[in-house]
Amino acid sequence: MNRQAPLIIVGGGLAGCLAALALAARRPDLPLLLLDSGEHFGGNHTWSFFDSDVPEALRELVSALKPVRWPRHRVRFPGRERVLDMAYNAVEAPALDALVRTRLPAGSWRLGVTVEEIDADGVILSTGERIAASGVIDVRGPGGPLPGLELGWQNFVGIEFAAAAPEPDCATVMDATVPQRDGYRFVYVLPLAPDRVLVEDTYYADEPALDVPQVADRVRDLARERGLLGPELRQETGVLPILIGGDPDIFWRSDDPVARLGLRGGFFHATTGYSFGLALRLAGELAERNGPFDSAALAAWSRERFLHHWDEMRFFRVLNRMLFHAAAPLERYRIFAHFYRLPPALIGRFYAGTLRGSDKVRILSGKPPVPIAAALGALLGRRR
């Protein structure tokens, strides 16, 4: 009897690994194959999230990833500093890699393989090997511009130092008191352990350009100024999309035969770029599906979920037009400073992408952080 062809997940980053882990737990009867070109799953990344981003049914999975958790977090802007009693969490890539290797059955994952071609019936590797599939999910990175979408960019370099943590129980998630340049600039300071601190320099920029050596030097200067400079343990970089607008039917055609998740599927928070909560939720929904797991069914399901997410992000795209089209690049911090005057519960719903109608009114109320004429022009689609 022929062995059933597996469901192939192409891409062992956050979204691909979470999907595989959820399927292994909920659908152990489903043959599965997770492929990635790297030496480790998850690459070299740190993913952050709030407690409210985690569905109740998946709390055990998140707990198994051994997140670092801070019961409070700080934001800083010129003339304003605030500590919020909202827990903030971070998962490091080695924990994701270890969990995949532990929980996925032997033979259901492969590292160091590059997928050259994908179709509804399988994949072709760079070696020429073809692997047949019952269904395929493309969870690779975006691999370049995302067609049909108007984007801004969140560019960052982070360095983890062996240094004494300044406040082990408090993460600084947005410090915009640094000199503004290259768009909206802010700094993260995450005390990952009493003797490990991640310092990250982030920019909301118009282009996906990142001079890694230059920004890394800025990170070292910041660490030196704040007494956090120590031996460097690792470095991570990122160029993440921020969604301003576009045409979802160009980005994801209705006749596309392959399912997508992760950044390639447009599954990220339009304004913050956060993806952990959404990747987790979709992994859970995928594992709980009652329908078939062939490519056609999965492609239809994932595209429908993208269109739903597109609708959920409508208000956030409006805010992004104000951020990128109405505010001068070095004045963009004012929009975030204006936002952080709001109640913690509303801030949590903002990050989770679950704003209420009254929340949207409150976000837009008060003294405008950008000129009214520019804001109205941005809402009508005009640039500065």
Secondary structure, DSSP 8 states (H G I E B T S, - for coil): ------EEEE--SHHHHHHHHHHHHH-TTS-EEEE-SSSSTT-S-EEEEEGGGS-GGGHHHHHHT--EEESEEEEEETTEEEEE---EEEEEHHHHHHHHHHHS-TTSEE-S--EEEEETTEEEETTS-EEE-SEEEE-----S--TTEEEEEEEEEEEEE----S-TTEEEEEE--S---SSEEEEEEEEEETTEEEEEEEEEESS----HHHHHHHHHHHHHHTT----EEEEEEEEEEEEEEE-HHHHS-TT--SEE-TGGGT-S-TTT---HHHHHHHHHHHHT--S--SHHHHHHHHHHHHHHHHHHTHHHHHHHHIIIIIS-GGGTHHHHHHHTTS-HHHHHHHHHT---HHHHHHHH-SS-SS-HHHHHHHHTT---
